[in-house]
C-alpha cells in the first residue's frame, strides 16, 4: 500500500500516491494507493491510518508512507528548502503479546 501526502501536488487530480504506485511498477489491483493532504503535517497524519490498516488487515505486511514538503517552489527569494520523508511501516507479530504491532 502507498500513502502519500504533499502540500503542493503536481495536479489536483490524479492524486500523488497512484503516480508513485505506477513508478514502483504496481497496478491498482496489486497495490492500493491514496493521498492524505494535511500540508506540512502529512507524515504525522499518515501514521495513524497506515498503522491502523497494517494492524487490522494482515494482507498488508508493508505500507509505504511518503510526506513531501514542496511549498517553497512557490516562494521568491533565496530562502528555499524542500524535503520528503519516506517511511515503511512493517507488520510484526509479538510472541509475548500475541498480537500484531507496527
N, C-alpha and C positions, 0 to 999 in steps of 0.2 A: 504494500500500500504506500502511496505517496501523498503526503500532506504538505502543501506549500503555502507560503504567505509572503506578500510583499506590499510595501506602502505605495509603490509606483509600478504597477504591472505594465507589460508591453501593450496590452489591449484589455478592454473591459471583458470581452468575450472572444475567444475561449479563455477559460481560466489558465493559470500558470501551471498547476500540477499536472494536467493531462499533457502539456507540452514536455515537461520533464519526463513523464512516463514514456512518451514516444521516443525521446532521446535515449532513454535507457533500453529501448528495444521491446517494451511491453505493449500490450494492447488492452483495451478496456475490459476484455474478457478475462485477462490474466491478472492485471494489477489495477485495483481501484485507485482513483486519484481525486482529490478535491482541495479547494483553497479555503484558508481561514485568513480573512483580511482584517487585521486589527492594528495596522500601522507598525510602528517600531516595536510593539509588544508582541508581535507574531510568535516568536519562539516560545514564550511563556504560555500563550493561549493555545498553542498547538500541542503542548504536552498532555493536557487533560484529555482531549478526545483521542489522541494517539494511545495514551496509557489505558484508557477505558476500552477501546476497541481491541487492543492486543491482549488484555487480560480477559475480556469477555468472549473472544472468538479464537480458539486455538488454530483456526485456518491461517491466521496472520502471525507468523513467527517473527517477522521483522517489519518495522514500519519506518520509512524514511521521512523525516520532517525537515523542511528547508525554510528558514526565515531569511528574507533578503531585505536590506535597507538600502534603497537607491534614490531617495528623495533628493539627494544632493546634486543629481544631474540637472535639476531644475533651478539651482541657485547660481547666482553670479558671484564672481569674486574668487579669491584664492583659497578660501576655506572650504575644502571639499573632502568628503570621505564617504565611502560606501562599504558595505560588508555583508557577509552571509554567514549563516550558522547551520550547516547541515549536521543532523544528528540521526543516528539509527537507534530506535527502540527495539530491544530484543526480549522475547518472552523466555523466561527461565522458570523452572519449577524448583521449589524449595522442598527438599526431603524432610526437613524439620517441621515445616508449616503445612505441607501437603496442599499447597495452593499455588496458583500462578502469580508471579511477581514480574514487574518490569523494571 
